[in-house]
């Protein structure tokens, strides 16, 4: 009996070890099929939990408010009478409906998108939050690079400020919302500044760390070839740091949406955070879940966008040879990113020209998009061949 148990345990361990390496043997089609099966299992579990927590409530006309024409002497009497009448109605109810007070069913969430798009103007709120998110990301990246590179490259600045930079990540950001309201008011400026600071406290120490991780081989090679300090920064440090920083920016996507939702709950000036707060207060749980799923989808698309930018700006990380079209795509991506950075800096200096600069930004984005599409067309043709 003891040997049989040992064999069973041994076979179980072998099975577990084989499963750990099984993903290396799956084809793309098998992975897609397994992902679909996992989605079905997730929805089935969601449905089961929602049904388990459902409640049957009677359908009755409840009079929960007191009449307006009552005196103080009859207040208690009227309240007791109404409560007693409502209790009798509930006890004698013959019709019941199933409600989901804790977790809505998946089909209820899907059905709620109609009112969200039609009545609650979901698209406008989503665009507003995405634009705030892009502005926060842009300011955080710009400030992190402008501050992080001098601290990481100049020993005196590193000795002076590296400890303070590392300590920033321990700040309780949600406790600083009051300060940001005092500094920037309760408008969009506060929301963007709060989001930018929330990303900055994590990204700035990472920039300094990535500078330390630049391989000495590249530095010695450039020094041997007679590169100046500026050439070394432009040709070695900047590409090496940015190529690794893209992965760090992807990780911060979830954090950025957390902070923008917190910021949008103040002042109620639109955005998905404002919409979630209102629908939660109204008890429309299915709409809250619907908006959360939209945020998850946006975060996924944002992550895929960062992956695409990383592949086109740093193709040497993913391809062994330079294929046709990559140069045009790189120029298009750089034009779009550079236009956004220029818009943020220019509007900070010249707020009155935001409309004119916005039109210029739109034209550059259209041109950059056409350039990217042309480059992708050439790249895909060469890649297939």
NORKA-V333333 format. One record per residue. N is the residue number from 1. RES is the residue in one letter. D_LAST is the distance of its C-alpha to the last C-alpha in whole Angstrom. Layout:
n=N res=RES d_last=D_LAST
n=N res=RES d_last=D_LAST
//
This chain:
n=1 res=X d_last=62
n=2 res=X d_last=61
n=3 res=X d_last=59
n=4 res=X d_last=57
n=5 res=X d_last=56
n=6 res=X d_last=55
n=7 res=X d_last=52
n=8 res=X d_last=51
n=9 res=X d_last=51
n=10 res=X d_last=49
n=11 res=X d_last=47
n=12 res=X d_last=46
n=13 res=X d_last=45
n=14 res=X d_last=43
n=15 res=X d_last=41
n=16 res=X d_last=41
n=17 res=X d_last=39
n=18 res=X d_last=37
n=19 res=X d_last=36
n=20 res=X d_last=35
n=21 res=X d_last=32
n=22 res=X d_last=31
n=23 res=X d_last=29
n=24 res=X d_last=27
n=25 res=X d_last=26
n=26 res=X d_last=25
n=27 res=X d_last=22
n=28 res=X d_last=21
n=29 res=X d_last=22
n=30 res=X d_last=25
n=31 res=X d_last=26
n=32 res=X d_last=25
n=33 res=X d_last=28
n=34 res=X d_last=30
n=35 res=X d_last=30
n=36 res=X d_last=31
n=37 res=X d_last=34
n=38 res=X d_last=35
n=39 res=X d_last=35
n=40 res=X d_last=37
n=41 res=X d_last=39
n=42 res=X d_last=40
n=43 res=X d_last=41
n=44 res=X d_last=43
n=45 res=X d_last=45
n=46 res=X d_last=45
n=47 res=X d_last=47
n=48 res=X d_last=49
n=49 res=X d_last=50
n=50 res=X d_last=51
n=51 res=X d_last=53
n=52 res=X d_last=55
n=53 res=X d_last=56
n=54 res=X d_last=57
n=55 res=X d_last=60
n=56 res=X d_last=62
n=57 res=X d_last=64
n=58 res=X d_last=67
n=59 res=X d_last=67
n=60 res=X d_last=70
n=61 res=X d_last=71
n=62 res=X d_last=72
n=63 res=X d_last=74
n=64 res=X d_last=73
n=65 res=X d_last=75
n=66 res=X d_last=78
n=67 res=X d_last=80
n=68 res=X d_last=81
n=69 res=X d_last=84
n=70 res=X d_last=86
n=71 res=X d_last=88
n=72 res=X d_last=88
n=73 res=X d_last=91
n=74 res=X d_last=89
n=75 res=X d_last=85
n=76 res=X d_last=85
n=77 res=X d_last=87
n=78 res=X d_last=84
n=79 res=X d_last=81
n=80 res=X d_last=83
n=81 res=X d_last=83
n=82 res=X d_last=80
n=83 res=X d_last=78
n=84 res=X d_last=81
n=85 res=X d_last=80
n=86 res=X d_last=76
n=87 res=X d_last=77
n=88 res=X d_last=79
n=89 res=X d_last=76
n=90 res=X d_last=73
n=91 res=X d_last=75
n=92 res=X d_last=76
n=93 res=X d_last=72
n=94 res=X d_last=71
n=95 res=X d_last=68
n=96 res=X d_last=65
n=97 res=X d_last=61
n=98 res=X d_last=59
n=99 res=X d_last=57
n=100 res=X d_last=55
n=101 res=X d_last=56
n=102 res=X d_last=54
n=103 res=X d_last=51
n=104 res=X d_last=49
n=105 res=X d_last=48
n=106 res=X d_last=44
n=107 res=X d_last=45
n=108 res=X d_last=47
n=109 res=X d_last=45
n=110 res=X d_last=42
n=111 res=X d_last=45
n=112 res=X d_last=46
n=113 res=X d_last=43
n=114 res=X d_last=45
n=115 res=X d_last=48
n=116 res=X d_last=46
n=117 res=X d_last=44
n=118 res=X d_last=47
n=119 res=X d_last=50
n=120 res=X d_last=49
n=121 res=X d_last=46
n=122 res=X d_last=43
n=123 res=X d_last=40
n=124 res=X d_last=43
n=125 res=X d_last=44
n=126 res=X d_last=40
n=127 res=X d_last=39
n=128 res=X d_last=42
n=129 res=X d_last=41
n=130 res=X d_last=38
n=131 res=X d_last=39
n=132 res=X d_last=41
n=133 res=X d_last=39
n=134 res=X d_last=37
n=135 res=X d_last=40
n=136 res=X d_last=41
n=137 res=X d_last=38
n=138 res=X d_last=37
n=139 res=X d_last=41
n=140 res=X d_last=41
n=141 res=X d_last=38
n=142 res=X d_last=39
n=143 res=X d_last=42
n=144 res=X d_last=41
n=145 res=X d_last=39
n=146 res=X d_last=42
n=147 res=X d_last=45
n=148 res=X d_last=43
n=149 res=X d_last=41
n=150 res=X d_last=45
n=151 res=X d_last=46
n=152 res=X d_last=44
n=153 res=X d_last=44
n=154 res=X d_last=47
n=155 res=X d_last=50
n=156 res=X d_last=53
n=157 res=X d_last=51
n=158 res=X d_last=50
n=159 res=X d_last=53
n=160 res=X d_last=54
n=161 res=X d_last=52
n=162 res=X d_last=50
n=163 res=X d_last=52
n=164 res=X d_last=53
n=165 res=X d_last=49
n=166 res=X d_last=49
n=167 res=X d_last=52
n=168 res=X d_last=50
n=169 res=X d_last=48
n=170 res=X d_last=51
n=171 res=X d_last=52
n=172 res=X d_last=53
n=173 res=X d_last=51
n=174 res=X d_last=52
n=175 res=X d_last=56
n=176 res=X d_last=55
n=177 res=X d_last=55
n=178 res=X d_last=58
n=179 res=X d_last=58
n=180 res=X d_last=55
n=181 res=X d_last=57
n=182 res=X d_last=60
n=183 res=X d_last=57
n=184 res=X d_last=55
n=185 res=X d_last=57
n=186 res=X d_last=55
n=187 res=X d_last=53
n=188 res=X d_last=49
n=189 res=X d_last=50
n=190 res=X d_last=51
n=191 res=X d_last=48
n=192 res=X d_last=45
n=193 res=X d_last=48
n=194 res=X d_last=48
n=195 res=X d_last=44
n=196 res=X d_last=44
n=197 res=X d_last=46
n=198 res=X d_last=45
n=199 res=X d_last=42
n=200 res=X d_last=43
n=201 res=X d_last=45
n=202 res=X d_last=43
n=203 res=X d_last=40
n=204 res=X d_last=42
n=205 res=X d_last=43
n=206 res=X d_last=40
n=207 res=X d_last=39
n=208 res=X d_last=42
n=209 res=X d_last=40
n=210 res=X d_last=37
n=211 res=X d_last=38
n=212 res=X d_last=40
n=213 res=X d_last=37
n=214 res=X d_last=35
n=215 res=X d_last=35
n=216 res=X d_last=37
n=217 res=X d_last=35
n=218 res=X d_last=33
n=219 res=X d_last=37
n=220 res=X d_last=38
n=221 res=X d_last=35
n=222 res=X d_last=36
n=223 res=X d_last=40
n=224 res=X d_last=39
n=225 res=X d_last=37
n=226 res=X d_last=40
n=227 res=X d_last=38
n=228 res=X d_last=41
n=229 res=X d_last=42
n=230 res=X d_last=40
n=231 res=X d_last=37
n=232 res=X d_last=37
n=233 res=X d_last=37
n=234 res=X d_last=34
n=235 res=X d_last=32
n=236 res=X d_last=33
n=237 res=X d_last=35
n=238 res=X d_last=33
n=239 res=X d_last=29
n=240 res=X d_last=30
n=241 res=X d_last=33
n=242 res=X d_last=31
n=243 res=X d_last=28
n=244 res=X d_last=30
n=245 res=X d_last=32
n=246 res=X d_last=29
n=247 res=X d_last=30
n=248 res=X d_last=34
n=249 res=X d_last=33
n=250 res=X d_last=31
n=251 res=X d_last=34
n=252 res=X d_last=37
n=253 res=X d_last=35
n=254 res=X d_last=38
n=255 res=X d_last=41
n=256 res=X d_last=40
n=257 res=X d_last=40
n=258 res=X d_last=44
n=259 res=X d_last=45
n=260 res=X d_last=44
n=261 res=X d_last=46
n=262 res=X d_last=49
n=263 res=X d_last=49
n=264 res=X d_last=49
n=265 res=X d_last=52
n=266 res=X d_last=54
n=267 res=X d_last=55
n=268 res=X d_last=53
n=269 res=X d_last=52
n=270 res=X d_last=49
n=271 res=X d_last=45
n=272 res=X d_last=44
n=273 res=X d_last=47
n=274 res=X d_last=50
n=275 res=X d_last=49
n=276 res=X d_last=49
n=277 res=X d_last=52
n=278 res=X d_last=54
n=279 res=X d_last=52
n=280 res=X d_last=53
n=281 res=X d_last=57
n=282 res=X d_last=57
n=283 res=X d_last=56
n=284 res=X d_last=53
n=285 res=X d_last=51
n=286 res=X d_last=48
n=287 res=X d_last=47
n=288 res=X d_last=47
n=289 res=X d_last=45
n=290 res=X d_last=43
n=291 res=X d_last=43
n=292 res=X d_last=42
n=293 res=X d_last=39
n=294 res=X d_last=38
n=295 res=X d_last=38
n=296 res=X d_last=36
n=297 res=X d_last=33
n=298 res=X d_last=33
n=299 res=X d_last=33
n=300 res=X d_last=30
n=301 res=X d_last=28
n=302 res=X d_last=30
n=303 res=X d_last=28
n=304 res=X d_last=25
n=305 res=X d_last=25
n=306 res=X d_last=26
n=307 res=X d_last=23
n=308 res=X d_last=21
n=309 res=X d_last=23
n=310 res=X d_last=23
n=311 res=X d_last=19
n=312 res=X d_last=19
n=313 res=X d_last=22
n=314 res=X d_last=22
n=315 res=X d_last=18
n=316 res=X d_last=19
n=317 res=X d_last=21
n=318 res=X d_last=18
n=319 res=X d_last=15
n=320 res=X d_last=15
n=321 res=X d_last=14
n=322 res=X d_last=14
n=323 res=X d_last=11
n=324 res=X d_last=11
n=325 res=X d_last=14
n=326 res=X d_last=15
n=327 res=X d_last=18
n=328 res=X d_last=19
n=329 res=X d_last=19
n=330 res=X d_last=21
n=331 res=X d_last=23
n=332 res=X d_last=24
n=333 res=X d_last=24
n=334 res=X d_last=27
n=335 res=X d_last=28
n=336 res=X d_last=29
n=337 res=X d_last=30
n=338 res=X d_last=32
n=339 res=X d_last=34
n=340 res=X d_last=35
n=341 res=X d_last=37
n=342 res=X d_last=38
n=343 res=X d_last=40
n=344 res=X d_last=41
n=345 res=X d_last=43
n=346 res=X d_last=44
n=347 res=X d_last=46
n=348 res=X d_last=47
n=349 res=X d_last=49
n=350 res=X d_last=49
n=351 res=X d_last=50
n=352 res=X d_last=51
n=353 res=X d_last=48
n=354 res=X d_last=46
n=355 res=X d_last=45
n=356 res=X d_last=44
n=357 res=X d_last=42
n=358 res=X d_last=40
n=359 res=X d_last=40
n=360 res=X d_last=38
n=361 res=X d_last=36
n=362 res=X d_last=35
n=363 res=X d_last=34
n=364 res=X d_last=32
n=365 res=X d_last=30
n=366 res=X d_last=29
n=367 res=X d_last=28
n=368 res=X d_last=26
n=369 res=X d_last=24
n=370 res=X d_last=23
n=371 res=X d_last=22
n=372 res=X d_last=20
n=373 res=X d_last=18
n=374 res=X d_last=17
n=375 res=X d_last=16
n=376 res=X d_last=14
n=377 res=X d_last=13
n=378 res=X d_last=11
n=379 res=X d_last=10
n=380 res=X d_last=9
n=381 res=X d_last=6
n=382 res=X d_last=5
n=383 res=X d_last=5
n=384 res=X d_last=4
n=385 res=X d_last=0
//
